Amino acid sequence: MLQAGALGLTGLGLNHLGMLDAAAKEPGVIAKLPKAKAKSVIYIFLSGGLAQQDSFDMKPDAPSELRGEFKPIATRTPGLQICEHLPELAKRSDKWALCRSLTHHYNEHSQGHFVMLTGRSDLPLGFDPSKPKETDHPSIAAIANHILPQNNLPPAIVLPEKLVHRTGRVIPGQFAGYMGARRDPFFVEASRFNATNYGAFPEYLFHHGRGKEDGRQLVFDAPSFTLPEGLDMKRVESRLGLTSHLDQQQAHLETAGDAQQMDRYRSAAISLLGDPKVKGAFEVHNADPKLQDRYGRNSFGWSLLMARQLVESGVRLVQVNLGNNEAWDTHQAAFPNLKNFLFPPTDKAVSALLDDLSERGLLDDTLVVMTGEFGRTSRIFKIPSATLPGRDHWGAAQSVFFAGGGVQGGHVVGSTDKIGAYPDSDPQTPENLAATIYDALGIPKSFVWHDMIQRPFHVYHGEPISGLFS
């Protein structure tokens, strides 16, 4: 009873208390990292799968049933073209690079999410696409969260929501798996799960079959770290002293690891409550109105604005899930939905992120990565229930967007064949993508982490993608 009620003695009034459990992790196991390419990484994940032929690897000379409706436009980089509906990113091609040849073997969402979020192409024994399991490989974010030192904020944060299928099942690959749940990344639940619509609410909310939806009822709920009325930090610290004393009296009922775990839990809570800068890093609705307008006053814009604020506050890896409920899964009405609902807020928000990071002197120190779980088929098709066509899942080829962190602007790594179906040169794997992120963060290639029974596990399972960095 004393153990269960100890935390309650603090009276913490948090509307996101559950997130603190993830922040209460073991101390960073690397005391001092070697010099990193980047201080931080923002990993933008387009859940559902972006079609490479309709975005960053267009095939204008392919037959009409393959090339689609969109036309390529020139970017700032001579010879480099991307989709006409990404005009703001085209203007900033000096800030970003592409890998057009990432490939894996999976054409289903859960498997694709898993390999792209963990950086492991091999599925673990007993993998269940319907739910996360303790035997899963840890996610890139979980590994960063465990290895990198913690200051006032967790090293790795995922926002604005967990990735959840429209049926309500949580998609595997986002968590710490056999690292243990205590090493899960810190999840910010700012966007409530919505099983019926997709996209950047309020103005870009849509349904794949019906088109535009009314998103005014949906709220982007930035975390609020506040104390209850009448409770100040001095009283909190006093109550924590009593809690520590009770813990000592109950030590014979606890393992050392569990006791340390609870100490870190409380420490994280007090840090979030006591530091105005930390609390401000999560607040987007009170940001400069002009800055909100630049990013876009929608769930995509607010998410990337929060990501910038977090890396500026010292968070090392922020994973931003742009698209609830596999929003980029364009089986039907692909072209109007990309044109009207998905590309506009993404083009605007990612461009604003690059500009904002650059203006604040953070772009050289922040690697931005954007991809989904797979690409899409070259051939356009129509499912029986649809009135307009789309593209199916395709793991064999997809494009990955990189910016900042020393990336060579305007550079392209790898290529695909004439119809964008398979890598034609320099194929890359999810392992290489993960290695690129770890290398940027300064995690040594030789590093291993240990589980609770001291079994060693390697972090790297591939090599960083060569040719990206200047």
Order of alpha helices (4+ residues) and beta strands (2+ residues): alpha-alpha-beta-alpha-beta-beta-alpha-beta-alpha-alpha-beta-beta-beta-beta-alpha-alpha-alpha-alpha-alpha-beta-alpha-alpha-beta-beta-beta-beta-beta-beta-beta-alpha-beta-beta
